[in-house]
Amino acid sequence: MNGYHADPADDSVVGDRPAEDLRNRTSIALFDNCRGVRKTTLTYHLAHMFRRLGMTVLAVDLDPQANLTAMCLDETEIEELWDNESELIAQGAASSALPGTGRVNTGQTIADAVRPVLEGTGDVAPIEPAQLQPGLWLLAGSLDLSRFEDKLSNEWFKTFAGDIAAIRTTTAFHRVVEQAADLVGADIVLIDVGPNLGAINRAALIAADSVLMPLAADLFSLKGLSNLGPTLRGWRRDWQQLVLPRVREGFSAPRAEMRPLGYVIMQPEMRLDRPLKAYERWLQRIPWVYSAAVLGERVPVCADDRYRIATLRNYRSLMPLALDARKPMFDLKAADGALGSTQKYVQTCYREFRDLAEGVLARVRQLGTE
């Protein structure tokens, strides 16, 4: 694939937009029903790498823990976003001005966007994404978003009867993301969601065209896959068969395609108490569980690993430097502390994430032709 800049140390030039790769905008949710697989780190780095490949990227933080927002913005910026206590909690009691500025903070997080829906006072409020770099934008998350969980849970089954208010609630994330993506002209939308099968994640995932799963080679990821696959298929079936036929014409509702793109193996830090043999044992079981649970194949083949897009190493020595420098690991320079052999490690990191991003685009193209 052409268009990426070959030098990971030089971030001044972005490659030509690879229009041949994505004919239309696509949205990808990064999701695994298991904690500790570095999902948000993967989302953050993929967003930056897609930008390096010449695409306009919108990263969306739909995890109520707001970890992606914390990686993208510094504390001062987050404080400004959250300073106007969202009415999800304060219900109008908080001041709408930033202290000492007299400037009105209209609220620019996902929680602020869905507040009118939560309170029953209106539809989603348009919010402006934060521009992180040219071609890279963030729809910021908020801890307040957790207040939307009960509302989404209560409305889900009402959508089956065509309840307009329930459909408006359940599609809130889809429409907020759609408005923001249109505003910035995004080619690709990356959605970071929490590690559970709750109502917030259901609403986030039905808004996604496809799902990319970061996995660890261990029992917890395998068990998470076993739960996740049937649940996604059930949500897709219910939405497409029971809800979409009842959506009024002209209303923007997601297709809930949630097509499985494949998975990325996130290598652990090898320890003496977790030998390589144990890692390999779990690794060999992932293809079977993925094809059986996620894809619903009747006769899965254990050795069929074609759905693994990449294997990423731990990079534990680079991550602290990247967090301090507030940049991706593959953009670290000598001034950031990446000296000597560490700079070679940075270049390896760049190549792996570039290959991963290209692999994801290839899978999107492939699914588009099936």
C-alpha positions as CSV (number, residue, x, y, z in Angstrom):
1,M,0.0,0.0,0.0
2,N,1.3,3.4,-0.9
3,G,1.0,6.7,1.0
4,Y,2.7,6.3,4.4
5,H,5.8,8.2,5.3
6,A,8.7,5.9,5.5
7,D,10.6,7.7,8.3
8,P,9.1,7.2,11.8
9,A,11.2,10.0,13.2
10,D,9.8,12.6,10.9
11,D,6.2,13.5,11.6
12,S,6.1,16.7,9.5
13,V,4.7,15.0,6.4
14,V,1.6,12.9,6.1
15,G,1.2,10.6,3.1
16,D,-1.4,10.9,0.4
17,R,-4.9,9.8,1.4
18,P,-5.2,6.1,0.4
19,A,-8.7,6.6,-1.2
20,E,-8.4,3.3,-3.0
21,D,-8.4,1.5,0.4
22,L,-11.7,2.8,1.8
23,R,-14.4,3.9,-0.7
24,N,-16.6,5.1,2.1
25,R,-16.1,6.0,5.7
26,T,-15.8,3.0,8.0
27,S,-16.2,2.7,11.8
28,I,-14.3,0.2,13.8
29,A,-14.9,-0.6,17.5
30,L,-12.0,-2.0,19.4
31,F,-13.5,-4.4,21.9
32,D,-12.8,-7.4,24.1
33,N,-14.8,-8.7,27.0
34,C,-11.7,-8.9,29.2
35,R,-9.6,-6.3,31.0
36,G,-5.8,-5.9,30.8
37,V,-5.3,-6.4,27.0
38,R,-4.1,-2.8,26.4
39,K,-7.1,-2.0,24.2
40,T,-7.0,1.7,24.7
41,T,-3.3,1.8,23.9
42,L,-4.0,-0.1,20.7
43,T,-6.8,2.4,19.8
44,Y,-4.5,5.4,20.4
45,H,-1.7,4.1,18.4
46,L,-3.8,2.9,15.5
47,A,-5.5,6.3,15.3
48,H,-2.1,8.0,15.0
49,M,-0.9,5.4,12.5
50,F,-3.9,5.7,10.3
51,R,-3.3,9.5,10.3
52,R,0.3,8.8,9.3
53,L,-1.1,6.7,6.4
54,G,-2.8,9.9,5.1
55,M,-6.3,9.3,6.5
56,T,-8.5,11.7,8.4
57,V,-9.3,9.9,11.7
58,L,-11.9,10.4,14.4
59,A,-11.2,8.6,17.7
60,V,-14.2,8.2,19.9
61,D,-14.0,7.5,23.6
62,L,-17.1,5.6,24.6
63,D,-15.6,3.9,27.7
64,P,-17.0,5.6,30.8
65,Q,-13.5,5.3,32.3
66,A,-12.3,7.8,29.6
67,N,-8.8,6.3,29.4
68,L,-8.5,7.2,25.7
69,T,-9.2,10.8,26.5
70,A,-6.6,10.7,29.3
71,M,-4.0,9.5,26.8
72,C,-4.9,12.1,24.2
73,L,-5.3,15.2,26.4
74,D,-3.3,16.6,29.3
75,E,-5.0,17.2,32.7
76,T,-5.5,20.9,32.1
77,E,-7.4,20.2,28.9
78,I,-9.5,17.5,30.5
79,E,-10.2,19.8,33.4
80,E,-11.6,22.4,31.0
81,L,-13.8,19.8,29.4
82,W,-15.1,18.5,32.6
83,D,-15.1,21.7,34.6
84,N,-18.7,22.5,33.6
85,E,-20.1,19.6,35.7
86,S,-22.3,17.8,33.3
87,E,-25.9,17.9,34.0
88,L,-25.9,14.2,33.9
89,I,-24.9,14.6,37.5
90,A,-25.5,18.3,38.5
91,Q,-28.8,18.7,36.6
92,G,-28.1,22.4,36.0
93,A,-26.7,23.3,39.3
94,A,-23.1,23.8,38.1
95,S,-21.8,27.1,36.8
96,S,-21.4,27.3,33.0
97,A,-18.4,29.5,33.0
98,L,-14.8,28.5,33.4
99,P,-13.2,29.9,36.6
100,G,-11.5,33.2,36.1
101,T,-12.2,33.4,32.3
102,G,-15.9,34.4,32.0
103,R,-15.9,32.1,28.9
104,V,-18.8,29.8,28.6
105,N,-18.0,26.1,28.5
106,T,-20.7,24.6,26.4
107,G,-19.5,21.0,27.0
108,Q,-17.7,19.0,24.4
109,T,-17.8,15.4,25.7
110,I,-19.9,12.4,24.7
111,A,-21.7,12.8,28.0
112,D,-22.7,16.4,27.2
113,A,-23.9,15.3,23.8
114,V,-26.4,12.7,25.2
115,R,-27.5,14.7,28.2
116,P,-30.7,16.0,26.5
117,V,-31.7,12.4,25.7
118,L,-31.0,11.3,29.2
119,E,-33.1,14.1,30.7
120,G,-35.8,13.8,28.1
121,T,-35.4,17.5,27.1
122,G,-34.4,16.9,23.5
123,D,-32.3,15.0,21.0
124,V,-28.5,14.7,21.0
125,A,-26.6,17.9,21.2
126,P,-23.9,18.4,18.5
127,I,-20.4,18.7,20.0
128,E,-17.1,19.7,18.4
129,P,-14.3,17.1,18.4
130,A,-10.9,18.2,19.7
131,Q,-8.2,18.4,17.1
132,L,-5.2,16.5,18.3
133,Q,-3.2,17.0,15.1
134,P,-4.0,17.8,11.5
135,G,-6.1,14.9,10.3
136,L,-6.6,13.5,13.8
137,W,-9.6,14.3,16.0
138,L,-11.0,13.1,19.3
139,L,-14.6,12.9,20.6
140,A,-13.7,13.1,24.3
141,G,-15.2,10.8,26.9
142,S,-16.3,11.5,30.4
143,L,-16.8,9.7,33.7
144,D,-20.3,11.1,33.6
145,L,-21.2,8.8,30.7
146,S,-21.8,5.9,33.2
147,R,-25.1,7.7,34.1
148,F,-26.4,6.8,30.7
149,E,-26.2,3.1,31.4
150,D,-29.6,2.6,33.1
151,K,-31.4,4.7,30.5
152,L,-30.0,2.6,27.6
153,S,-30.8,-0.6,29.5
154,N,-34.4,0.4,30.1
155,E,-35.0,1.5,26.5
156,W,-33.5,-1.5,24.7
157,F,-36.6,-3.8,24.7
158,K,-38.9,-0.9,23.9
159,T,-37.1,-0.5,20.6
160,F,-38.5,-3.9,19.5
161,A,-42.0,-2.4,19.5
162,G,-40.8,0.6,17.5
163,D,-40.9,3.0,20.4
164,I,-39.6,6.3,18.9
165,A,-38.1,7.6,22.1
166,A,-36.4,4.3,22.8
167,I,-34.9,4.2,19.3
168,R,-33.8,7.8,19.7
169,T,-32.0,6.9,22.9
170,T,-30.4,3.7,21.6
171,T,-29.1,5.4,18.5
172,A,-27.7,8.5,20.4
173,F,-24.1,7.4,20.1
174,H,-24.4,6.6,16.4
175,R,-25.8,10.0,15.6
176,V,-23.3,11.9,17.7
177,V,-20.5,10.1,16.0
178,E,-22.0,10.5,12.6
179,Q,-22.4,14.3,13.1
180,A,-18.8,14.6,14.3
181,A,-17.4,12.5,11.5
182,D,-19.3,14.6,8.9
183,L,-18.0,17.7,10.5
184,V,-14.3,16.8,10.3
185,G,-14.6,14.7,7.1
186,A,-13.3,11.5,8.7
187,D,-12.3,8.6,6.6
188,I,-12.1,6.2,9.5
189,V,-13.7,6.2,13.0
190,L,-12.1,4.3,15.8
191,I,-14.4,3.6,18.8
192,D,-12.9,2.7,22.1
193,V,-15.4,0.8,24.4
194,G,-15.1,-0.7,27.9
195,P,-14.5,-4.4,28.6
196,N,-18.1,-5.5,29.4
197,L,-21.3,-6.5,27.7
198,G,-23.4,-3.7,29.3
199,A,-25.9,-1.3,27.7
200,I,-23.4,1.4,26.9
201,N,-21.2,-1.0,25.0
202,R,-24.3,-2.4,23.2
203,A,-25.2,1.0,22.0
204,A,-21.6,1.7,21.0
205,L,-21.1,-1.5,19.2
206,I,-24.3,-1.4,17.1
207,A,-23.0,1.9,15.8
208,A,-19.9,0.2,14.4
209,D,-19.4,-1.2,11.0
210,S,-16.8,-3.7,12.3
211,V,-15.2,-5.0,15.4
212,L,-11.5,-5.5,16.0
213,M,-10.6,-7.6,19.0
214,P,-7.3,-7.3,21.0
215,L,-6.6,-10.5,22.8
216,A,-4.1,-11.9,25.3
217,A,-3.1,-15.6,25.0
218,D,-4.7,-16.6,28.3
219,L,-7.8,-18.1,29.9
220,F,-9.5,-14.8,30.4
221,S,-9.4,-13.7,26.8
222,L,-10.7,-17.1,25.7
223,K,-13.6,-17.0,28.1
224,G,-14.3,-13.4,27.0
225,L,-14.5,-14.6,23.4
226,S,-16.9,-17.4,24.3
227,N,-19.3,-14.8,25.8
228,L,-18.7,-12.0,23.3
229,G,-19.4,-13.9,20.1
230,P,-23.0,-15.1,20.7
231,T,-23.9,-11.8,22.4
232,L,-22.8,-9.8,19.3
233,R,-24.7,-12.1,17.0
234,G,-27.8,-11.7,19.2
235,W,-27.6,-7.9,19.2
236,R,-27.2,-7.8,15.5
237,R,-30.1,-10.2,14.9
238,D,-32.4,-8.3,17.2
239,W,-31.6,-4.9,15.8
240,Q,-31.7,-5.8,12.1
241,Q,-34.9,-8.0,12.4
242,L,-36.9,-6.3,15.1
243,V,-35.9,-2.7,15.2
244,L,-34.7,-1.5,11.7
245,P,-38.0,-2.4,10.0
246,R,-39.8,-0.1,12.5
247,V,-37.5,2.9,12.1
248,R,-39.2,5.7,10.4
249,E,-38.0,6.9,7.0
250,G,-35.4,9.6,7.2
251,F,-34.2,8.8,10.7
252,S,-30.5,7.9,10.9
253,A,-30.1,4.5,12.5
254,P,-27.1,2.2,12.4
255,R,-27.2,-1.1,10.5
256,A,-25.6,-2.9,13.5
257,E,-23.3,-4.8,11.2
258,M,-20.5,-5.3,13.7
259,R,-18.6,-7.4,11.3
260,P,-15.7,-9.2,12.9
261,L,-12.5,-7.9,11.4
262,G,-10.2,-10.3,13.2
263,Y,-8.0,-10.1,16.2
264,V,-4.7,-8.8,17.4
265,I,-2.6,-10.8,19.8
266,M,-1.1,-8.6,22.5
267,Q,2.0,-10.3,23.8
268,P,2.5,-10.3,27.5
269,E,5.7,-9.6,29.4
270,M,7.2,-13.1,29.8
271,R,7.9,-13.9,33.4
272,L,9.5,-16.9,35.1
273,D,6.1,-17.9,36.6
274,R,4.5,-17.8,33.2
275,P,6.7,-19.8,30.9
276,L,6.5,-19.7,27.1
277,K,4.9,-23.1,27.0
278,A,1.8,-21.9,28.8
279,Y,1.5,-18.9,26.4
280,E,1.8,-21.2,23.4
281,R,-0.9,-23.5,24.8
282,W,-3.5,-20.7,25.0
283,L,-2.3,-19.2,21.7
284,Q,-3.1,-22.4,19.9
285,R,-6.7,-22.4,21.2
286,I,-7.6,-18.9,20.1
287,P,-8.3,-19.6,16.4
288,W,-10.8,-22.4,17.3
289,V,-12.6,-20.3,19.9
290,Y,-12.7,-17.3,17.6
291,S,-14.2,-19.2,14.7
292,A,-16.7,-21.1,16.8
293,A,-17.8,-18.4,19.2
294,V,-17.4,-15.1,17.2
295,L,-18.0,-16.3,13.7
296,G,-20.4,-19.1,14.6
297,E,-18.8,-21.6,12.3
298,R,-20.3,-25.1,12.8
299,V,-17.0,-26.9,12.2
300,P,-14.2,-24.6,13.2
301,V,-10.6,-25.6,12.4
302,C,-8.2,-25.3,15.3
303,A,-5.2,-24.5,13.1
304,D,-6.9,-21.9,11.0
305,D,-5.3,-18.6,12.1
306,R,-6.2,-16.5,9.1
307,Y,-8.2,-14.1,11.3
308,R,-5.1,-13.0,13.3
309,I,-4.2,-9.7,11.8
310,A,-1.0,-9.2,13.8
311,T,0.9,-10.0,17.0
312,L,2.2,-7.0,18.9
313,R,5.0,-7.2,21.4
314,N,4.8,-5.7,24.9
315,Y,7.0,-2.6,24.3
316,R,7.0,-2.1,28.1
317,S,10.2,0.1,27.9
318,L,8.7,2.5,25.4
319,M,5.3,3.1,27.0
320,P,6.5,5.2,30.0
321,L,8.5,7.4,27.6
322,A,5.5,7.8,25.3
323,L,3.2,8.7,28.2
324,D,5.7,11.4,29.4
325,A,6.1,12.8,25.9
326,R,2.4,12.5,25.2
327,K,3.0,10.9,21.8
328,P,2.8,7.4,20.2
329,M,5.6,5.1,21.0
330,F,6.7,5.0,17.3
331,D,7.1,8.8,17.3
332,L,9.6,8.9,20.2
333,K,12.9,10.7,19.5
334,A,16.2,11.1,21.2
335,A,14.8,14.3,23.0
336,D,12.1,12.1,24.5
337,G,14.7,9.7,26.0
338,A,14.7,7.1,23.2
339,L,18.5,6.8,22.9
340,G,20.8,4.2,21.3
341,S,19.2,0.8,21.0
342,T,15.9,2.2,22.2
343,Q,15.6,4.2,19.0
344,K,15.9,0.9,17.0
345,Y,13.1,-0.4,19.2
346,V,11.0,2.7,18.2
347,Q,11.6,1.8,14.5
348,T,10.5,-1.8,15.1
349,C,7.4,-0.4,16.8
350,Y,6.7,1.8,13.9
351,R,6.9,-1.1,11.4
352,E,4.6,-3.3,13.5
353,F,1.9,-0.7,13.8
354,R,2.2,0.3,10.2
355,D,1.8,-3.4,9.2
356,L,-1.1,-3.7,11.6
357,A,-2.9,-0.6,10.2
358,E,-2.4,-1.9,6.6
359,G,-3.7,-5.3,7.7
360,V,-6.8,-3.8,9.2
361,L,-7.5,-1.8,6.0
362,A,-7.0,-5.0,4.0
363,R,-9.6,-6.8,6.1
364,V,-12.0,-3.8,5.7
365,R,-11.6,-4.0,1.9
366,Q,-12.1,-7.8,2.0
367,L,-15.3,-7.6,4.1
368,G,-16.6,-4.9,1.7
369,T,-16.4,-7.4,-1.2
370,E,-18.0,-10.3,0.6
